Amino acid sequence: MLNKMLMQAGSIAVGGHIRPDGDCVGSCMGLYRYIRDNYPDKKTDVYLEEIPEPFKFLEDTKDIRHSIEEGQTYDLFVCMDCGDKDRLGFSVPLFEGAKNTFCIDHHISNGSFAENNYIVPDASSASELAFGLMDKDKVSRKAAEALYLGIVHDTGVFQYSCAGPSTFEAAAELLKKGIDAPGIIRDTYYVKTYAQNQILGRALMESILFLDGKCIVSYIRKSTMDFYKVTPKELDGIVSHLRNTEGVHVAVFMYELEPEVYKISLLQTERSLTADL
């Protein structure tokens, strides 16, 4: 399905959701590199908001476009890890103006908003799904690095229940491409800046237990983020730390995007879910 659509398109745009996380960046950059490697005659661009600094080890991230040119159109727009059209943010006009659209996603809330959709709610990540649609023999090391990044981040380094047999099989195939898996995990998932550790400590210190210790909740206001000089991208992983509290079944972490508008992350025993409110 994917290769057929790529062959039929003369120009291709790849885009992901606002506030791109590891799976969004990994799936978008993995697909971008796959197209560049195997369809060099295609005009291909990738559109994302500013990405977290640790993900910039991926060489192709220097090609990311953060704005659109007036009148720019594409034969095919492929949206990755995106549950609905509006979450494409600034690239929505490109999606709406494309001759054909294709969505690869694993969010259960996805209503198949593109003309063509590959949505598997039980999948670990969009990166795993993208890899499954690719010709495995034609996935380069650079593409494999990006896809592995995406799988690692959306599975919590393979600890969430969404990481099933197919996830480990995909990871094993990507390892065969010669990627530095320990380095990717260490440098993009575990290593934090001093400011990130400070805001993590603040979130943990001010957390509250509910329901006989089965639920833990914490939140960060915009003013607190400004005080520590951190952005939303630097809050990744806090909900996972909350979930590691003994006896907790559900962790909820909220941070303020603008006055009285919060991003909410919910992590429970069986599956990780995120929602914007």
N, C-alpha and C positions, 0 to 999 in steps of 0.2 A: 504493500500500500504506500508506504513512505517513498520508496525509491521510484515508483511509478509516477507519483505526483511531482517529485523533484525533476525527473526526466522531462516532464511535460511543461515545466515552467522555465521561462527565460530569465526571470528575475525573482528573487526570493528574499523575503524579510523574515527574521526570526525575532520573537519578542516574548517577554515574560511579565510577571506581575509586579506591581508597585512594591517598593521596599524589598528588593530581591534578596532572597536567602540562598543558602548553599545549593539546594536542589534547583531553584530557579536559574541561578548562574551556571551551575554544572550542566543542566540539560540544554540550556540555550547555547553555551559555548561548545559543548560536545557536538551538538547538531551542526553548529556553524562550521567547526573544523571538519566534520565529516563531509559536509557539502563542498567545502573548499578543496578537500583532498580528492574527492571522487567526481566532482562536477565543476572543474575549474573554469569552464566556459560560462557558467551562470553568474550573473550579478547577484551577490549575496551580501546582505547587511544584517547586523544584529542591533536591536534597540532595547536598552535597559536604563533604568535610573542608575545613579551612582551606586557602585557596589562596594561591599566591605573591603578594606585594604588587604586582609589576608588572602582574598581570592585572586588578587592581581598577580599571583605567581603564574597564573595561566597566561601564556604569552599572547594569546589572541584577545585578551580583555582590552588591549590598547586600541582595538578596532571598534569597540562598542560606541554606538551613537546615542547621545543623550537628548537629542532633539530631532525634529523632522524638518525637511526642506519643503517649502511651499510647492505644491504640485507634484510631489514625489508619489509614484504609484508602483505597485508590484504585481506580478502575475500570481504569486502565492505568498500568503502570510501564514507562518507556522507559529502558533502560540503555545508556549510550554509552561506546564505547572500553573495554569491559570484557570480558576473556577468560573469566572464570568467575564464578559467583555470589558466592563467598566474597570476591572482590576488591571487592565493593560496600561492604564494611565495615559501618558502623553502620546502613546503610539496607537490609540484607538482610531484616529483618522486613517492611518495606514491599513489597519485591519478592515475598516469599513470600505475603503477604496480598492482593496485588492480584488482581482478577478476570481480568485479562489482562496478559501481559508481552511486550515487544518489545525485541530487542537489535540495535543497529547497531554493527558492529565490523569491524576489519581484522586481528585477530590470528590467525595460522594455528593457534594452539593452542585456539581457541574451539570447544567441542563442541556448539554450538547449545543452550545451557542454558535459553533462554527458550521460551515457547510459540510465538512467532513470531520469526524471525531473518533479518537481512540481513547476511551476513558475506562480505566480499570480501577474502581474504588479500593479494592483490596491490595493493590500494588504498593510497594514500599515508597516509590518515588517516581517522578516523571523521568528521571534519568535512567532508571531501570527499564521503563517502558520504551524510551527512545532507543536504548541499546538493543532491545528485543526486536525493534523494527529495522535495524541496520544489518547490512551484510557484515557479519563478524570478521571475516577475513580482510575487510577493507576499513576497519577501524584502526586508526593510527595511535601511536602512543600519546600524542597531544590530545586527541579526542577522548582517549581512555582516561587520562588524568582528570578531565573535566567531569566525565560521567561518574567516575569513582567518587569525586568530591561530592556530587549531588546525592549519591546513595548514602555515603557516610553521614552527611548532615541530616537527612530526613529519617534516618534509622537510629540516630543517636549512637553512632558507631556500632551498628548492628545489635543494639540492645532492646529496641522496641519490638513489639509482637508483629508489626507489619513486615518485619524482615523474615520472609519465609524461604523455603528451599530455592526458589527461583532467584531470590536476591543474592544468596551466597554463590549460586552458580554464575550469575552475572559478574559478581565481584571477582570470582576466580578467573573468569575469562579476561577481565580487564587487567588483572595482575600479570597475566601472560604477555601483555603488551610491554612490560618492562617499566611500569610506573613505580614511583617511590611511595608506596602506600603508607608506611609508617610516618614519613615526612609530611604527607598530605594531612593525615589525621592529627599529628602533633601540632603543626604550624597553623592549621585552619580551624581546628576544633578545640584544642586544649590551651594553647598559648593565648594569654590575655594581656592587655596593657594594664598598667597600674590603675588608670582611671576605671577600667572595666572591673577590676577586682574591688575597687572602692564601692562602685555602685552595686555590685553583687553583694558585698557585705551589708550595705544599707538595706537592700531588699530582703536579705535573710534575717537581719536584726529586727526589722519591723513587720515580719510575717506573723500571721495569726492562724491558729489551729481551730478548726470547727468539727462538728459531728464526731465527737469523742476521739479526736485526733486523726480521723480518716481523711480530712480535707485541709489543705494548707493554702492560704491566700496571701499575696503581697501585691503592692502596686508602687509605681514611681510616677510622681507628677512631673510635668514639663519643667517647672522651676527647679526641681532637684536635678534633672538631667542637665539643665543649663549651669547649675552650680558646679557639677563635676565635669562639665564640658564633654558630655557624651551624646551621641546621636542614637536613634532607634536601632541602627545597625549594630551598635555595640552592646545591645541588651540580649543578644542571642545566647541561649544556654541557661539563662536564669531560671526558667520554669523547670528545666531538668534538674538543677540543683535543689529546687524546692521539693521536687518529686522524690529525691533521694532520702528525705526525712523518714526515719523509722516509723512504721505504722500507717504512713500516708498512702491512700489509694488514688487520690486526685489532687493535682496541684493547679492553681490558677494564678497567673501573673498578668497584671495589667499595667500599661504605661500610657500616659497622656500624650496624644498627638497634637491637640489644640484644646482650648478650654472646653471641658466636659465631653470631649471625644476621646475614647480610649481604644487601643488595640488590646485584645484579650487573647491570651494563649492558655489553652486547657490541655493538660497532660494527665492521662489516666492510665491505669494498668494495661488495658487492652490496646489502646491506640492514641496517637497524638492528634489533636484537632486544633485548628486555629480559626478565629473568627474576628471580623472587624465590626465594632459597634460604635 
